[in-house]
Amino acid sequence: MAILYKPRCAEDVNFVLPLKVRTFLMINGCWPMEDNANNTNGMWNRLLKFLYQLWFIFGVVCLFYIVCVGWVYIVANFSDVKKVVEAISTSTIGINVLIRMIYLRCRFSKFKHVLEKFTNKIWINKVTHPLIFKRCIKRTVPTFYLSITLWMVLFIYCALPIFVLITTDQTIHSNDKTFPYPMIFPYDPQKPINYILTYMTSIYTGAITVTLFYATDAILAIFISFLCGQFEILHGNIARLIPECHAEFLANYRGESTGSKKNDFIFLHNLYVKRLHELATAHDELIRFSMDLEKLFSFQLMVNVVTSTFQICTNLFQFIVSTDTANYLFSCNWEGGILSQHSPLLRQVDYITLDSLNTKLPAWRTLQYYPTNRDFRMKLKLMIMRSQRPAHLTAMKFTVSSLESFTRILSTSMSYFTLLNSFLD
């Protein structure tokens, strides 16, 4: 569509974001539009823009409706722990996606700014840096498996009631037909036409949930992965600073030298400062991009932190009450609500500890690099001092998004799970 924004990379004509990510955001009305969409082709583009906005509103209304009738079910069955947990498991995900959907739409200008910056400053050319490009793509592979898992869950939710309807004595006119999710409606949903429309709405909102959940997580993974790749490139450029300056000095300035050793060193020092300034500028661009990601995705990450605890807890509880695998979960070394370091759920690493990850070595205090001038040393020290503060994403400054934070969420979820499980005893 001509009204939708098309990111372009000047240094890579083959640049393109993954098709699934762009498509899933577009079909949910969450992909930014061109600024001149109203000026180009006049009436036609204005009509397309209106229809695009209308489609987004339709999706939000449908999702909001399904979430509301799900919470009505929760309130109506609040005394039954099993039913409440079963409904919360799906309703919480619906709220998460609904908030993401509205928030991303409200931040279209910021989202577009991040996309422009990503294409111009962060994207890595496959031709110039093939190995780093390959590693960046490899780091985003888990999002593909996430999408498969989400689609499988949606298929089970939506296909199971139809399977029951086909394989039992139920008919379209029966009064005990089930829906994909536990809900209570303000009308009679068992009437054939009402049942069909409600079921189709449930499937549609499920598709919104799966596609938007995957697309937002995948595009964040792409941004972070390629940002890490740029830090790798910067690290290599810093390591080659001195030899490359020497090579350029020998190639360009040796023939122009006056024969004075002092002047030769001035030329060389100027090369040091020039190259270091370029690297410092590149480093600053990477830091600024990480800050832009923080501003755009911080609220989304905060919602994830708040809802993930309850989602993991309720999903575990639902899994327990419907299967016979309780003994396995309790054998995974959960010690008083805290995940044990010997738990089979965690990968064991012998050569690194949590304390070592948090240690910041003040290397800049003892930095001595000769031969060079004072200006070069000061700029290098400032760059190293800035590097001591890690670039990371936070959930609105509440917590850093990291493996350690995820472990704490798992521990908290297990504590809530233990509390819920006590109601069954």
N, C-alpha and C positions, 0 to 999 in steps of 0.2 A: 504494500500500500504506500502511495506517495506521501501520505501524511505522517508516517512513522519514521523515526530517526534512524539513519543508517551510519553507524560509526565507520570512519575510514582512516587508514594508517598511511601516512605519506611515505614511510620507509619500507612498507611491505604491502605490495598491491594484492597479495594473496590473503591478507588479514580477513578473518571471519570468526565470529564467536560460534560456539557449538549450536547447531541447528535446533536441537531440542530445547535448549535454554531460551533462545530467542522466540521460538514458536510458542512455548508454554507461557511465557510472559505476555506475548501478543494476544493469544486467545483469551487471556484473562483480563485484558485491558490494562496491563501494568507495564507496558513498554512505552518509553517517552515518545512524544511527537515532535516533528520538525517545528522550528519557531515560525517559519514562513508558510505553515500549512494553510493559513487563511488567505494568503496573498497569491499563491500559485494556483492557477486553474479555477479561481474564484468559487463559484457556487458549488461545484462538484466536491472540492476538497472540504469545504465547510460542512457539506452534508455527510461526508465520510467521517469527519471529526465528531460530529454530533452522534452518528450511529455508533462510533467507537466508544464514546462516553456513555451512551445509553446501554451498550452491551456490558460495560463495566458495572453500571448501577444495577442492571438485572442480575448479574452474578452475585453482587454483594447482598441484594435483597433475598435471593434464594438461599445463600449460605446463612444469612442472619436468621431467616425463618426456620431452617432446619436446626440451627443451634438453639433457638428459643424453644421449639417443641421438645428438643432433647432435655433441656433444663426443666421444663414443665414435668417431664417424666421423673427427673431426679427429685424434685420437690414433692411430687405425689407419692413417691415410694421411698421417702427419706428414712423410714424405719427399717427398711430391708437393705442391709449392707451389700449383699450380692448385687441387687438390682442397681443400687446407686453407683457402685464401682463400675459395673458394666456400662452404664450410661456416661459416666464421667470420662472414661477412657476415650470415647469418640468425641464428646462435646468439648473437651479441653483442646483437642487437636483442632476442632472447628474454630474455636475462639482464637487460637494461635494464628491460624491461616487468615482469618477474617481481619485481625489486627494488622498482620503483615500486608494484606491486600490494600487496606485503606491507607496505611502509613506510607507504603511505597508510592501509591498514587498521589498522595499529598506532597511527596518529596521528589516529584518528577524533575524539577530543575536541578536539584542536587544529584540525582541519579544520572542525569544526562551529563553533568559536569564531570562526574567520576568516570563515566564511559569515555568521554573525550580525552581526559587525562590518561586513562589506561591505554587507549589506542596510540597516543602520541608520545608518552613517556615510559610506559611500563611494558607494553607488548614486546616480546623478544622475537626477532627475525629467525626463522628456521634455518635460513641459509648461512647467516653470519655466526650463529651460536647453536649448532644442531644438537649438541649433547645436553646443554642446559635447557633448550626447548623441549627435548624429549623427557627430561626429568620433571619439568613443569607439568607437562601433559599427564605423566604417570601419577603425579600427586593428586590429580583430579579424578582418577579412575574410581575411587570409592563412591563418588556421587552417582556413578552409573549403576553400581550395585544397590545403592539406596533407592534409585528410581524403580528398579526391578522389584525390590522388596515391597515398596509402597503399592505398586500396581497389583502385586499378588494379594496383598491384604485387602485392597479394594475389590478385587475380583471375588475373593472369598465372602466378603460382606454382602456383595450385591447378588452373587450367584446362588448362595445357600438358600434364601427364601424361595427363589424360583425352582430350585432343585426339589425342595420340600413340596412345593405346589404340584410339581409334575409327578413325583414318585409316591404321593399319598392320595387319599380320597378327596383332597381339597379341590375346589374349582374356583373360577373367577368370581362366582357368586357366594362363596363361603364367607362366613363371618369371623373366621379365626385365622385369616391370612396374616403373615408376618412381613415386616419391613427390614431393610438392611440394618437400621439402627433402632434402638429403643426410643420411642417417641410417643407423645400423647397429643392428639390434634383437636382443634376446636370444632371439628366437623366429623361426619361419619366417613372414615377412610376406607371402610370395607365395601362401599359401593363400587362397582366395576370401574366406572370412569374416574372416580376419585382415587381409587387404588392405583390405576395406571399412571395418572398424572403425578401423584405423590411419589410413586416409585421412581419415575423418570427424574423428578426433581432431586430425589435422594442420590441417584446415580450421578446426576450432573454436578451436584455439590461435592460429591466424593471425588469426581474428576478434577474439580477446581482445587480441592485440598491436596491431592496427590501432585498435580502439575505445578502448582505454585510453591508447595513445600519443597519440591525438588529443585525448581528453577532458582529460587532465591538462595538456597544453600549452595547450589552448583556455581552460580555466578560469583558468590562470595569466595568459594574455593578457588575459582579461576583467578580472581583478583589477588588473593593471598599467595597462591602458588607462583604466579609470574612476578609478584613483588619480591618473593624470596629468590627467584631466579635473577632479578636485577641486583640484589645484594651479592649474589655469587659473582656476577660480572664485575661489580664494583670492587669486590675483594681481589679479584684477579688483576684489575687495573692498578690497584694500589700496590700489589706485589711487584708489578712490572714498571712502576714509576721510575725508579732510578735507572735500570738498564735501558729503557726506552728513551729517557732523556739523554743518556750518554750516546745512544745510537743516532738520535736526531742531531745532537751537537756535532758529532763527527761527520755526519752527512751534509750539514747545512752551514755550520759556522766555522769549521776549521780553515776553510779556504779564505774566509774573510778576516781571520784573526790578524791582529797587528804584530803578533809575535810576543806580546806581553802575556805572561802567565796570569797576571791579575785580571786582565780583560777577558781572557778565556774563562776564568772562573766566574766572572760576572755574567757572561753569556750563559754559562751552565746553570748558575743560580737562578737566573731569570726563567730558564726552562723549567726548573724545579717548581718555582712559584706558580708559573702559568699552568702547568699540568696539575698541580695540587689544587689550584683554584677551580679547575674544571671538575676534578673529582669531588671537591667539596660541594660544588653546585649540584652535581648528580646525586650526592648523598642527601642534600637538602630536599631535592625533588622527591626522593623515595620517602623521606620522613613526612613531607607534606601530603603525599598520597596516602600514607598509612593514617594520617590524621583525618583525611577526607573519608576514608573507610570507617574510621571510628565514629565520625559524625553521622554517616548515613546508616550504618548497621548497628550502632550501639543500642538503640531502642529495641530493635528486633532481637538482639542477643539477650537483652534484659528479659523480654517476654519468654524467650527460650529457657532461660535460667529458672524463671518463676513457674512455668508450666511443665518443664521437663521433670521436675521432682515428682509432681503428682501423676504425670503420664507414666513414668517408669514404675511408680508405686502401684497404681491401679492396674496397669498391664500385668505386673507380676502377680497381683492378687487375683485378677481374673484368670490368669494361667493356673494358679494353684487350685482354685475352687473348681476348675473344670478338668483337671488332669490329676495324675498320681505321681507328679515329679517333685513333690515338696522335699523329699529326703535329699535329692540331688542339690537343690538350691541351698539347703541348710548345711550341706557338706562343703560349700565353697568358702569356708573360713570367714564368715561375717562375725566379727568379735565386738559385741556390744554396740551394734550399729555402725561400726567402723570397718572398712574393708581391710582385711589382713594383707600384709605384704607377701604372704605365701599363698594367697588365693589363686586357684587356677584360672580365675577370670582376668588376671593381670599378667602381662609378659614380664618375666624376670630378667633383669639386667644387672650383671655383676660389677661392671666397671663404672657405674655412675650412681650417685645418691641424690636425694632431693636437696640436701644442703649444698652440694656442689653446683646444682642448677641455679641456686639463688645467690651464689658468691659473685661479687663484682670485684675484679682485680683492678686497682687503680694504677694501671700501667703508665698513665701519663705523668705521674709524679716522678718517675725515675727515667723518663725517656731522654736519651742522649743519642742524637743522630748527627754524625759528622761525615764528610765535610758539607756544610751548607751554611746559609746565613740565618740571622735571627728571625727575619720575617717568615721564612719557610718553617723554622722550628715552632714558632708561635701558632701558625695556622695549622700545622700538623697536630700540635698538642690540643688545640681547640676542637679539631675534628675527632680526635680520640676521646676527649672528655665527653663530647656529645654522644659518642657511640656507647658510653657506659650506661646510658639510659635506654633500655630496650624498647623497640617499637612493637606495640602489641594492641590487640583489640580488647575492649572492656565492655561489660554490660552496664552502660551508663555510670562508669566509675565504681560500680558496686563490687564487681569481681572481674579478674582477668580471665578471658576465654582461653583455657589451656587444659591439658590432660589432668593436671592437679585439680582444677576446678570441677572437671567432669567426675573425678573420683569422689570429691566431696558431695556432689549431687547424688551419685550412686549410694553413698553412705547414708545421706539424709533420706533418700527414697526407701532404703532398706529399713530404716527406723520407723517410718510411717507404715511400711508394709507389715512390720512386726506388730504394730499397734492395731492395724486392721485385722490381722490374723488372729489376734487375741479375742476379737468379737465372735469368732467361730468356735472357740473352745468352750 
